[in-house]
Structures are given as structure tokens and as C-alpha cells.
Amino acid sequence: MFFKQPITVLSALATVTLGTLAMAPSASAFIVSSNESKITIGANDVNQVFDIFFDGNVDTKDVGGLSSQATFKFLGFTTVGTGANTRTEAKFDIKLFNTSSGGITSRTSALGFDTNIDLVGVGNTNGLGNTRVLSGGLFSNDRSGSFPNQFGGVDVCFTNGNTCQGGSNGGVTTGNNGSFTAILAFNGIVNSLDLDNFGVRYQSIDGINNGVTFRGASGTGKGKVRRRVPEPTTSAAIGFVAISAFGLRKKSRPISQT
């Protein structure tokens, strides 16, 4: 009789533990390069999230406190068209934060990157099967070109200006954020994609850093990729069940007769 209760509790614990593991979200399969400049995205990564952290520099010199962050949520690949006109659209929800601090304020006016597959329809039209920005978000334009400050070219940038250089009042200012949805379009069927060379364009930079005063300066920032780590919900659930089971066992232990 003494062993029946613990066996029952342990069986319940095993059942709940297995059920918890089965319901736990799987970790992202994103592959991040060793130098954190590139991320590989596959068809199984739908609804997974990754972050890009940007530094900042003016006239190719680093500026402490000049920074931004972008959070990408991959919404999947969609095939449009048929035959020779088949194209693949990769959809992303993107949230851009201006995290400048330490007495530096700025406006992050454009976000760009490269792809390992040639993009289709950049800056041309918002029609189906073309690279574009969905209306109603932070940015309205997709463009190709170069960021200044010796950053160099990007395959696509998102901005409210007519070029990747900026030249408009769009973007996010210090302490604020904004969201938009971007579609990347490719010829043929695509099941995997590399994004790298992440960059941002800064404008309206003000403040003092290391004795240097900035008034309306402009600059750029390079991005580092960080894959999101799933929250430890499984471990927490297992720990809670184990503690509960231990308490139940102590309460159910029969009092020994003398």
C-alpha cells in the first residue's frame, strides 16, 4: 500500500511532462553565420523571429550611443504565377526601434540588406510578384542603391525617401519605434533564403559624444544578427509539476502505526 501513491504521482508526472514537451514550441531553425552578419531562413521558419542590432558612425567614425534595433518576423514563402512567370514572395513583419542614448538623438530613416538571390521588381511597382512594402506602415518605398558614409550598396532598402540615401522626414526618432510589412520577390520557386549586410541610415543626429558635438549630422550603422532564444516555458512547467507532485506525495504518505 505504501508504494501505490508515489507510483501514481510519478506516472502522472511523466504523462504531464511528455505532454508539456509535445506542446512546447520548437526552437527556430534559423542559421546565423559565425560573424553574425548573415541569417539563413527556411520554409519551416514560419512565425519565427530574429533581431538585428545596429551600431552607428558618422564620417566612418564610431559614435557611442548611436544605435537602432530591428525585429523581423518571417511570415512564410508564397508562390504566385505559373510556368515561366512563377515567382516566390517572402513576407516579413519588421519593427524598427531607434535606441540611441547617452545624450545622442537621431532619426533612423532607412533600413536595408542584401539577399543571396536576385530580387524582382525593386522600386518599380507594388503589384503581385514584385518586391514591395505593404501600405499603412512606417515606410512606403522599396529601393535599391547605396548607403553613404562608405557603407556601400544594398540590394534593397526601405524608406520614405526616393533613394537609400534618405532625404525625407520619415523613420523613427530616439526612443520610438515603427512597424511595416515587406515583401521580397524572386523568380521561380524559393524554399531557402540568405539575408546579410544589414544596415541603417541615420539622419538628424544631435548631441555630444567623446567631446564631439553633432548638429543635424547623418551617418550609418552596421547590423549584427541575434536569433531569438525560446522562453523556458517547458522547464518551468516541468519544475512546477515536480514540486506539486512532491508536495502531494508528502501529504498522501500514510502515518506509520506503532
LOBASE-180513 format. One record per atom (N, C-alpha, C, O): x, y, z; residue in one letter. Coordinates in steps of 0.1 Angstrom, whole numbers, padded with zeros to 4 digits, always signed. Example, Ala and Ser with C-alpha at 12.3 -4.5 7.8 and 13.67 -1.06 7.14 Angstrom:
LOBASE-180513
+0132-0057+0078a
+0123-0045+0078a
+0132-0033+0078a
+0142-0033+0085a
+0128-0022+0071s
+0137-0011+0071s
+0129+0000+0079s
+0134+0011+0080s
//
This chain:
LOBASE-180513
+0008-0012+0000m
+0000+0000+0000m
+0008+0013+0000m
+0005+0023-0006m
+0020+0012+0007f
+0028+0024+0008f
+0033+0029-0005f
+0035+0041-0007f
+0036+0020-0015f
+0042+0025-0028f
+0032+0029-0038f
+0035+0034-0049f
+0019+0027-0036k
+0009+0029-0046k
+0008+0044-0050k
+0008+0048-0061k
+0008+0053-0039q
+0006+0067-0042q
+0018+0073-0049q
+0016+0080-0059q
+0031+0070-0045p
+0042+0076-0053p
+0042+0071-0067p
+0046+0079-0076p
+0039+0059-0069i
+0039+0054-0083i
+0029+0061-0092i
+0031+0065-0103i
+0017+0063-0086t
+0007+0071-0093t
+0011+0085-0096t
+0009+0090-0107t
+0017+0091-0086v
+0022+0105-0088v
+0033+0106-0099v
+0032+0115-0107v
+0042+0097-0098l
+0053+0097-0108l
+0047+0094-0122l
+0052+0100-0132l
+0037+0085-0123s
+0031+0083-0136s
+0025+0095-0141s
+0026+0098-0153s
+0018+0102-0132a
+0011+0114-0137a
+0021+0125-0141a
+0020+0132-0151a
+0032+0125-0133l
+0043+0135-0137l
+0049+0132-0150l
+0051+0141-0158l
+0051+0119-0153a
+0057+0115-0166a
+0047+0119-0177a
+0051+0123-0188a
+0034+0116-0175t
+0024+0120-0185t
+0024+0134-0188t
+0024+0139-0199t
+0023+0143-0177v
+0023+0157-0179v
+0035+0162-0185v
+0035+0171-0194v
+0047+0157-0181t
+0060+0161-0187t
+0060+0159-0202t
+0064+0167-0209t
+0056+0146-0206l
+0056+0143-0220l
+0047+0152-0228l
+0049+0156-0239l
+0035+0155-0222g
+0025+0163-0228g
+0030+0177-0230g
+0028+0184-0240g
+0038+0182-0219t
+0043+0195-0220t
+0054+0197-0231t
+0054+0206-0238t
+0062+0186-0232l
+0072+0186-0242l
+0066+0186-0256l
+0071+0193-0265l
+0055+0179-0257a
+0049+0178-0270a
+0043+0191-0274a
+0042+0195-0286a
+0038+0199-0264m
+0031+0212-0267m
+0041+0223-0268m
+0038+0234-0273m
+0053+0221-0263a
+0063+0232-0263a
+0067+0236-0277a
+0068+0228-0286a
+0068+0249-0280p
+0072+0254-0293p
+0086+0250-0296p
+0095+0250-0288p
+0088+0246-0309s
+0102+0242-0313s
+0111+0254-0315s
+0106+0265-0318s
+0124+0252-0313a
+0133+0262-0315a
+0134+0266-0329a
+0132+0258-0338a
+0138+0278-0332s
+0140+0283-0346s
+0151+0275-0352s
+0161+0272-0346s
+0149+0273-0365a
+0159+0266-0373a
+0168+0276-0381a
+0176+0272-0389a
+0166+0289-0378f
+0174+0299-0385f
+0189+0296-0383f
+0193+0291-0372f
+0197+0298-0393i
+0211+0296-0392i
+0218+0309-0393i
+0216+0317-0403i
+0226+0313-0382v
+0233+0326-0382v
+0248+0323-0384v
+0253+0314-0378v
+0254+0331-0393s
+0268+0329-0396s
+0276+0332-0384s
+0272+0339-0375s
+0289+0327-0384s
+0298+0329-0372s
+0301+0343-0369s
+0303+0347-0358s
+0301+0352-0380n
+0304+0366-0377n
+0291+0374-0375n
+0292+0386-0374n
+0280+0367-0374e
+0267+0373-0371e
+0262+0384-0381e
+0254+0393-0378e
+0267+0383-0393s
+0263+0392-0404s
+0252+0387-0413s
+0245+0394-0420s
+0250+0373-0413k
+0241+0367-0422k
+0232+0357-0415k
+0236+0351-0405k
+0219+0356-0420i
+0210+0346-0415i
+0204+0339-0426i
+0200+0345-0436i
+0202+0326-0425t
+0196+0317-0434t
+0182+0313-0430t
+0180+0309-0418t
+0172+0315-0438i
+0158+0313-0435i
+0152+0302-0443i
+0154+0303-0456i
+0146+0293-0437g
+0140+0282-0445g
+0125+0282-0444g
+0119+0289-0436g
+0118+0273-0452a
+0104+0273-0452a
+0098+0269-0439a
+0086+0273-0437a
+0105+0262-0431n
+0100+0257-0418n
+0101+0268-0407n
+0096+0265-0396n
+0106+0280-0410d
+0108+0290-0400d
+0096+0300-0399d
+0098+0311-0394d
+0085+0296-0404v
+0073+0305-0404v
+0070+0309-0390v
+0070+0301-0381v
+0068+0322-0388n
+0064+0328-0375n
+0076+0329-0365n
+0074+0332-0353n
+0088+0325-0369q
+0099+0327-0361q
+0105+0341-0362q
+0102+0348-0371q
+0112+0345-0351v
+0116+0359-0350v
+0131+0360-0348v
+0137+0352-0341v
+0137+0370-0354f
+0151+0373-0351f
+0153+0388-0351f
+0145+0396-0356f
+0164+0392-0344d
+0167+0406-0341d
+0180+0410-0348d
+0189+0402-0350d
+0181+0423-0352i
+0193+0429-0358i
+0196+0441-0349i
+0188+0450-0347i
+0208+0441-0344f
+0213+0452-0335f
+0223+0461-0343f
+0233+0455-0348f
+0221+0474-0344f
+0229+0483-0353f
+0237+0492-0344f
+0232+0498-0334f
+0250+0494-0348d
+0258+0504-0342d
+0256+0517-0350d
+0246+0518-0358d
+0264+0527-0348g
+0263+0539-0356g
+0277+0546-0357g
+0285+0546-0349g
+0278+0553-0369n
+0290+0560-0371n
+0287+0572-0380n
+0278+0572-0388n
+0296+0582-0379v
+0295+0595-0387v
+0309+0597-0393v
+0319+0597-0385v
+0309+0600-0406d
+0322+0601-0412d
+0331+0590-0410d
+0343+0591-0408d
+0325+0578-0410t
+0332+0565-0407t
+0338+0563-0393t
+0346+0554-0391t
+0335+0572-0384k
+0340+0571-0370k
+0328+0567-0361k
+0317+0573-0361k
+0330+0557-0353d
+0320+0552-0344d
+0315+0563-0334d
+0323+0571-0329d
+0302+0563-0332v
+0296+0572-0323v
+0289+0564-0312v
+0279+0558-0315v
+0294+0565-0300g
+0288+0558-0289g
+0274+0563-0286g
+0272+0575-0286g
+0264+0554-0284g
+0251+0559-0282g
+0242+0560-0294g
+0230+0561-0293g
+0248+0559-0306l
+0240+0560-0318l
+0237+0545-0322l
+0246+0538-0326l
+0224+0542-0321s
+0221+0527-0323s
+0206+0526-0326s
+0198+0534-0324s
+0203+0514-0332s
+0190+0510-0336s
+0188+0495-0335s
+0198+0488-0333s
+0176+0490-0335q
+0173+0476-0335q
+0162+0473-0344q
+0152+0481-0345q
+0162+0462-0351a
+0151+0458-0360a
+0147+0444-0356a
+0156+0435-0354a
+0134+0441-0355t
+0129+0428-0352t
+0122+0423-0364t
+0112+0429-0368t
+0126+0411-0369f
+0120+0405-0381f
+0112+0393-0377f
+0116+0385-0370f
+0099+0392-0382k
+0091+0380-0380k
+0089+0375-0394k
+0082+0382-0403k
+0093+0363-0397f
+0091+0357-0410f
+0078+0351-0411f
+0074+0342-0403f
+0070+0355-0421l
+0056+0350-0423l
+0054+0339-0434l
+0043+0335-0436l
+0066+0336-0440g
+0065+0324-0449g
+0067+0328-0464g
+0067+0340-0468g
+0069+0317-0472f
+0070+0318-0487f
+0057+0316-0493f
+0050+0307-0489f
+0054+0323-0504t
+0042+0321-0511t
+0045+0321-0526t
+0052+0330-0531t
+0040+0311-0533t
+0043+0310-0548t
+0031+0317-0555t
+0020+0314-0553t
+0035+0326-0565v
+0025+0332-0573v
+0028+0330-0587v
+0040+0329-0591v
+0018+0331-0596g
+0021+0329-0610g
+0023+0314-0614g
+0023+0305-0605g
+0024+0311-0627t
+0026+0298-0631t
+0036+0297-0643t
+0039+0308-0649t
+0042+0286-0645g
+0051+0284-0656g
+0063+0293-0656g
+0069+0294-0645g
+0066+0299-0667a
+0078+0308-0667a
+0076+0320-0659a
+0085+0328-0656a
+0063+0323-0655n
+0060+0335-0647n
+0060+0332-0632n
+0055+0341-0625n
+0064+0320-0628t
+0063+0317-0614t
+0073+0325-0606t
+0085+0327-0609t
+0068+0331-0595r
+0076+0338-0586r
+0073+0334-0571r
+0063+0329-0568r
+0083+0337-0563t
+0081+0334-0548t
+0082+0347-0541t
+0091+0355-0543t
+0072+0349-0532e
+0072+0360-0523e
+0076+0356-0508e
+0070+0347-0503e
+0086+0363-0502a
+0089+0361-0488a
+0084+0373-0481a
+0087+0384-0484a
+0076+0370-0470k
+0069+0381-0463k
+0074+0382-0449k
+0077+0372-0442k
+0077+0395-0445f
+0082+0398-0432f
+0075+0409-0425f
+0071+0419-0432f
+0071+0408-0413d
+0067+0419-0404d
+0080+0424-0398d
+0087+0416-0392d
+0083+0437-0399i
+0095+0443-0394i
+0092+0454-0384i
+0084+0463-0388i
+0098+0454-0373k
+0096+0465-0363k
+0110+0472-0361k
+0119+0465-0358k
+0110+0485-0363l
+0123+0492-0362l
+0123+0501-0350l
+0114+0509-0348l
+0133+0500-0342f
+0135+0508-0330f
+0147+0518-0331f
+0157+0513-0336f
+0145+0530-0327n
+0157+0539-0325n
+0161+0539-0311n
+0154+0544-0302n
+0172+0532-0308t
+0177+0530-0294t
+0188+0540-0290t
+0195+0537-0280t
+0190+0550-0297s
+0201+0560-0294s
+0199+0565-0280s
+0188+0567-0275s
+0211+0567-0273s
+0211+0570-0259s
+0224+0578-0256s
+0231+0582-0265s
+0226+0581-0243g
+0238+0587-0239g
+0240+0601-0244g
+0251+0606-0247g
+0229+0609-0245g
+0230+0622-0250g
+0230+0624-0265g
+0230+0635-0270g
+0229+0613-0272i
+0228+0613-0287i
+0213+0611-0291i
+0207+0601-0286i
+0208+0619-0299t
+0195+0617-0305t
+0196+0616-0320t
+0206+0622-0326t
+0187+0609-0327s
+0188+0607-0341s
+0175+0603-0347s
+0165+0601-0340s
+0175+0601-0360r
+0163+0596-0367r
+0168+0584-0376r
+0177+0587-0385r
+0163+0572-0374t
+0166+0561-0383t
+0157+0562-0395t
+0145+0558-0394t
+0163+0566-0407s
+0154+0569-0418s
+0153+0559-0429s
+0146+0560-0438s
+0161+0548-0428a
+0161+0537-0438a
+0167+0525-0432a
+0176+0525-0424a
+0163+0513-0437l
+0168+0500-0433l
+0170+0492-0446l
+0161+0492-0455l
+0182+0486-0447g
+0185+0478-0459g
+0193+0466-0457g
+0198+0464-0446g
+0194+0457-0467f
+0202+0445-0466f
+0204+0439-0480f
+0198+0444-0490f
+0212+0428-0480d
+0214+0421-0493d
+0207+0407-0492d
+0204+0402-0481d
+0205+0401-0504t
+0199+0388-0504t
+0208+0379-0513t
+0215+0385-0522t
+0208+0366-0511n
+0217+0358-0520n
+0210+0354-0533n
+0217+0347-0541n
+0198+0358-0535i
+0191+0355-0547i
+0186+0369-0553i
+0182+0377-0545i
+0187+0370-0566d
+0183+0383-0572d
+0168+0387-0569d
+0160+0378-0571d
+0166+0399-0564l
+0153+0403-0562l
+0146+0408-0575l
+0152+0412-0584l
+0133+0407-0575v
+0125+0411-0586v
+0117+0423-0583v
+0110+0424-0572v
+0116+0433-0592g
+0107+0444-0591g
+0110+0454-0580g
+0101+0461-0575g
+0123+0456-0576v
+0126+0465-0566v
+0124+0480-0571v
+0130+0483-0581v
+0116+0488-0564g
+0114+0502-0567g
+0105+0504-0580g
+0104+0515-0584g
+0100+0494-0585n
+0092+0495-0598n
+0077+0496-0596n
+0071+0506-0601n
+0072+0487-0589t
+0057+0486-0588t
+0054+0478-0576t
+0061+0470-0571t
+0041+0480-0571n
+0037+0473-0559n
+0028+0461-0563n
+0021+0456-0554n
+0028+0457-0575g
+0020+0446-0580g
+0024+0433-0574g
+0036+0431-0570g
+0015+0423-0575l
+0018+0409-0571l
+0030+0404-0578l
+0032+0405-0590l
+0039+0397-0570g
+0051+0391-0576g
+0063+0401-0577g
+0073+0397-0583g
+0062+0412-0571n
+0072+0422-0571n
+0076+0425-0556n
+0068+0425-0547n
+0089+0429-0554t
+0093+0434-0541t
+0086+0447-0538t
+0085+0455-0546t
+0081+0448-0526r
+0073+0460-0522r
+0071+0461-0507r
+0074+0452-0500r
+0065+0472-0503v
+0061+0475-0490v
+0046+0476-0489v
+0040+0483-0497v
+0040+0469-0480l
+0025+0470-0479l
+0022+0483-0473l
+0029+0489-0465l
+0011+0489-0478s
+0007+0503-0473s
+0003+0503-0459s
-0001+0493-0453s
+0004+0515-0453g
+0000+0517-0439g
+0010+0515-0429g
+0007+0516-0417g
+0023+0513-0433g
+0033+0511-0423g
+0043+0522-0422g
+0041+0533-0427g
+0054+0520-0415l
+0064+0530-0412l
+0070+0535-0425l
+0071+0548-0427l
+0074+0526-0434f
+0080+0530-0447f
+0070+0527-0458f
+0062+0518-0458f
+0072+0535-0469s
+0063+0534-0481s
+0070+0529-0493s
+0064+0525-0503s
+0084+0531-0493n
+0091+0528-0506n
+0101+0517-0504n
+0108+0516-0493n
+0103+0509-0514d
+0114+0499-0515d
+0123+0504-0526d
+0119+0508-0537d
+0136+0505-0524r
+0146+0510-0533r
+0159+0501-0533r
+0161+0494-0524r
+0167+0503-0543s
+0180+0497-0544s
+0190+0508-0545s
+0186+0519-0549s
+0202+0505-0541g
+0212+0516-0542g
+0223+0514-0531g
+0226+0503-0528g
+0228+0525-0526s
+0238+0525-0516s
+0235+0534-0504s
+0229+0544-0506s
+0240+0530-0493f
+0240+0539-0481f
+0253+0547-0482f
+0263+0542-0486f
+0253+0559-0477p
+0265+0568-0477p
+0275+0564-0466p
+0274+0553-0460p
+0285+0573-0464n
+0294+0571-0453n
+0303+0558-0455n
+0307+0552-0445n
+0305+0555-0467q
+0313+0544-0471q
+0307+0530-0467q
+0314+0520-0466q
+0294+0530-0465f
+0288+0517-0462f
+0287+0509-0474f
+0291+0497-0474f
+0283+0515-0486g
+0283+0507-0498g
+0269+0503-0502g
+0259+0507-0496g
+0268+0494-0512g
+0255+0491-0518g
+0247+0481-0510g
+0252+0473-0502g
+0234+0481-0512v
+0225+0471-0506v
+0215+0467-0517v
+0212+0475-0526v
+0210+0455-0517d
+0201+0450-0527d
+0187+0457-0526d
+0181+0459-0536d
+0183+0460-0513v
+0171+0466-0511v
+0171+0474-0499v
+0178+0471-0489v
+0165+0486-0499c
+0163+0494-0486c
+0149+0498-0486c
+0142+0499-0496c
+0144+0501-0474f
+0130+0505-0471f
+0131+0519-0465f
+0138+0521-0455f
+0124+0529-0471t
+0125+0543-0467t
+0113+0550-0471t
+0104+0545-0479t
+0111+0563-0467n
+0101+0571-0473n
+0107+0581-0483n
+0100+0588-0489n
+0120+0580-0485g
+0127+0589-0495g
+0127+0582-0508g
+0122+0571-0510g
+0132+0589-0518n
+0133+0583-0532n
+0145+0575-0534n
+0146+0568-0544n
+0155+0575-0525t
+0167+0567-0526t
+0171+0562-0512t
+0165+0566-0502t
+0180+0553-0512c
+0185+0548-0499c
+0193+0558-0491c
+0195+0556-0479c
+0196+0569-0497q
+0203+0580-0490q
+0194+0587-0480q
+0199+0593-0471q
+0181+0586-0482g
+0172+0592-0472g
+0166+0604-0479g
+0160+0603-0490g
+0167+0616-0473g
+0162+0628-0479g
+0148+0631-0476g
+0141+0639-0484g
+0142+0625-0466s
+0128+0628-0462s
+0127+0628-0447s
+0137+0626-0440s
+0115+0631-0442n
+0113+0632-0428n
+0108+0618-0422n
+0105+0618-0410n
+0108+0608-0429g
+0103+0595-0424g
+0113+0588-0415g
+0125+0593-0413g
+0109+0577-0409g
+0117+0569-0400g
+0113+0570-0385g
+0101+0575-0383g
+0121+0566-0376v
+0118+0567-0362v
+0129+0575-0355v
+0141+0573-0357v
+0124+0583-0345t
+0133+0591-0337t
+0136+0584-0324t
+0130+0574-0321t
+0146+0589-0317t
+0151+0583-0305t
+0140+0580-0295t
+0131+0588-0292t
+0140+0567-0290g
+0130+0563-0281g
+0117+0558-0287g
+0108+0554-0279g
+0116+0559-0300n
+0104+0555-0306n
+0106+0543-0316n
+0117+0539-0318n
+0095+0537-0321n
+0096+0526-0330n
+0084+0527-0340n
+0074+0534-0338n
+0085+0519-0350g
+0075+0518-0360g
+0076+0505-0368g
+0086+0498-0368g
+0065+0501-0373s
+0064+0487-0380s
+0060+0489-0394s
+0053+0498-0398s
+0064+0479-0402f
+0059+0478-0416f
+0060+0463-0421f
+0067+0455-0415f
+0054+0460-0432t
+0054+0447-0437t
+0061+0448-0451t
+0056+0455-0460t
+0071+0439-0453a
+0079+0439-0465a
+0077+0426-0473a
+0076+0415-0466a
+0076+0427-0486i
+0076+0415-0494i
+0088+0415-0503i
+0091+0425-0510i
+0096+0404-0502l
+0107+0402-0511l
+0103+0392-0522l
+0098+0381-0519l
+0105+0396-0534a
+0101+0387-0546a
+0112+0382-0553a
+0122+0389-0556a
+0111+0369-0558f
+0122+0362-0565f
+0116+0354-0577f
+0104+0350-0576f
+0123+0352-0587n
+0119+0344-0598n
+0120+0329-0594n
+0129+0325-0587n
+0110+0321-0599g
+0110+0307-0596g
+0105+0303-0582g
+0099+0312-0576g
+0108+0291-0578i
+0103+0286-0565i
+0115+0287-0556i
+0126+0281-0558i
+0113+0293-0544v
+0124+0295-0534v
+0119+0289-0521v
+0108+0292-0516v
+0128+0281-0515n
+0125+0275-0502n
+0135+0279-0491n
+0133+0275-0479n
+0145+0286-0495s
+0155+0290-0485s
+0161+0303-0490s
+0163+0305-0502s
+0165+0311-0480l
+0170+0325-0484l
+0180+0330-0474l
+0179+0327-0462l
+0190+0336-0479d
+0200+0343-0470d
+0198+0358-0470d
+0197+0364-0481d
+0199+0364-0459l
+0199+0379-0457l
+0211+0383-0450l
+0215+0376-0440l
+0218+0393-0455d
+0230+0397-0449d
+0233+0412-0452d
+0225+0419-0458d
+0245+0417-0447n
+0249+0431-0449n
+0238+0441-0445n
+0234+0450-0452n
+0232+0439-0433f
+0222+0447-0427f
+0227+0461-0424f
+0238+0462-0418f
+0220+0471-0428g
+0224+0485-0425g
+0212+0494-0422g
+0201+0491-0427g
+0215+0505-0416v
+0205+0516-0414v
+0211+0529-0417v
+0224+0531-0417v
+0203+0538-0421r
+0207+0552-0424r
+0202+0561-0412r
+0190+0561-0409r
+0211+0569-0407y
+0208+0579-0396y
+0208+0593-0402y
+0216+0597-0410y
+0198+0601-0398q
+0198+0615-0401q
+0194+0623-0388q
+0190+0617-0378q
+0195+0636-0388s
+0191+0644-0377s
+0198+0641-0364s
+0192+0640-0354s
+0212+0637-0365i
+0219+0633-0353i
+0223+0646-0346i
+0230+0655-0351i
+0220+0646-0333d
+0223+0657-0324d
+0229+0652-0311d
+0226+0641-0307d
+0237+0660-0304g
+0243+0657-0291g
+0258+0657-0291g
+0264+0662-0301g
+0263+0653-0280i
+0278+0653-0278i
+0283+0639-0274i
+0277+0633-0265i
+0293+0634-0281n
+0299+0621-0278n
+0314+0622-0278n
+0320+0627-0289n
+0321+0619-0267n
+0336+0620-0267n
+0341+0633-0271n
+0351+0634-0278n
+0334+0644-0267g
+0339+0657-0269g
+0335+0662-0283g
+0338+0674-0286g
+0328+0654-0291v
+0325+0659-0305v
+0310+0662-0304v
+0301+0655-0299v
+0307+0674-0310t
+0293+0679-0310t
+0287+0676-0324t
+0293+0679-0334t
+0275+0671-0324f
+0267+0668-0336f
+0255+0677-0337f
+0247+0678-0327f
+0253+0683-0348r
+0241+0691-0350r
+0236+0688-0364r
+0241+0693-0374r
+0225+0680-0364g
+0219+0677-0377g
+0228+0668-0386g
+0227+0668-0398g
+0237+0660-0380a
+0246+0652-0388a
+0239+0639-0393a
+0227+0637-0389a
+0245+0632-0402s
+0240+0620-0408s
+0250+0609-0407s
+0262+0612-0407s
+0246+0597-0407g
+0255+0585-0407g
+0249+0572-0410g
+0238+0572-0416g
+0255+0561-0407t
+0250+0548-0410t
+0253+0539-0398t
+0261+0542-0389t
+0248+0527-0399g
+0251+0517-0389g
+0251+0503-0395g
+0243+0500-0404g
+0260+0494-0390k
+0261+0480-0394k
+0253+0471-0384k
+0253+0474-0372k
+0247+0461-0389g
+0239+0452-0380g
+0245+0439-0377g
+0252+0433-0386g
+0242+0434-0365k
+0246+0420-0361k
+0233+0413-0358k
+0224+0418-0352k
+0233+0400-0363v
+0221+0392-0362v
+0221+0384-0348v
+0231+0379-0344v
+0209+0384-0342r
+0207+0377-0330r
+0194+0368-0331r
+0183+0374-0333r
+0196+0355-0331r
+0184+0347-0331r
+0177+0346-0318r
+0184+0345-0308r
+0164+0347-0318r
+0156+0347-0305r
+0158+0333-0299r
+0157+0323-0305r
+0160+0333-0285v
+0160+0321-0278v
+0146+0319-0272v
+0141+0327-0265v
+0140+0307-0274p
+0126+0304-0269p
+0126+0305-0254p
+0136+0301-0247p
+0115+0311-0249e
+0114+0312-0235e
+0113+0298-0228e
+0107+0289-0234e
+0119+0297-0216p
+0119+0283-0210p
+0106+0279-0204p
+0106+0276-0192p
+0096+0279-0211t
+0083+0275-0206t
+0082+0260-0202t
+0076+0257-0192t
+0089+0252-0210t
+0089+0238-0208t
+0095+0234-0194t
+0089+0227-0186t
+0107+0240-0192s
+0114+0237-0179s
+0106+0242-0167s
+0105+0235-0157s
+0100+0254-0169a
+0092+0259-0158a
+0080+0250-0155a
+0077+0248-0143a
+0073+0246-0165a
+0062+0237-0163a
+0066+0224-0157a
+0059+0219-0148a
+0077+0218-0161i
+0081+0205-0155i
+0085+0207-0141i
+0081+0199-0132i
+0092+0218-0138g
+0095+0221-0124g
+0083+0223-0115g
+0083+0218-0104g
+0073+0230-0120f
+0061+0232-0112f
+0054+0219-0110f
+0049+0216-0098f
+0053+0210-0120v
+0046+0197-0118v
+0054+0189-0108v
+0048+0182-0100v
+0067+0189-0109a
+0075+0181-0100a
+0074+0185-0086a
+0073+0177-0077a
+0073+0199-0083i
+0072+0204-0070i
+0058+0200-0064i
+0056+0196-0053i
+0048+0201-0073s
+0034+0198-0069s
+0033+0183-0065s
+0027+0179-0055s
+0039+0175-0074a
+0039+0160-0071a
+0046+0157-0058a
+0041+0148-0051a
+0057+0163-0055f
+0064+0160-0043f
+0056+0164-0031f
+0055+0157-0021f
+0049+0176-0032g
+0040+0180-0021g
+0029+0171-0019g
+0025+0168-0008g
+0023+0166-0030l
+0012+0156-0029l
+0016+0143-0023l
+0009+0137-0015l
+0029+0139-0026r
+0034+0126-0021r
+0035+0128-0006r
+0032+0118+0002r
+0041+0139-0001k
+0043+0141+0013k
+0029+0141+0021k
+0028+0136+0031k
+0019+0148+0015k
+0006+0148+0021k
-0001+0135+0021k
-0008+0132+0031k
+0002+0126+0011s
-0005+0114+0010s
+0002+0102+0017s
-0004+0091+0018s
+0014+0104+0022r
+0021+0093+0028r
+0014+0089+0041r
+0011+0097+0050r
+0011+0076+0042p
+0003+0072+0054p
+0011+0073+0067p
+0024+0072+0066p
+0005+0076+0078i
+0011+0077+0090i
+0014+0063+0096i
+0005+0055+0096i
+0027+0061+0099s
+0031+0047+0104s
+0024+0044+0117s
+0023+0053+0126s
+0020+0032+0119q
+0014+0027+0131q
+0024+0021+0140q
+0033+0014+0136q
+0023+0024+0153t
+0033+0019+0163t
+0025+0010+0172t
+0032+0004+0181t
//
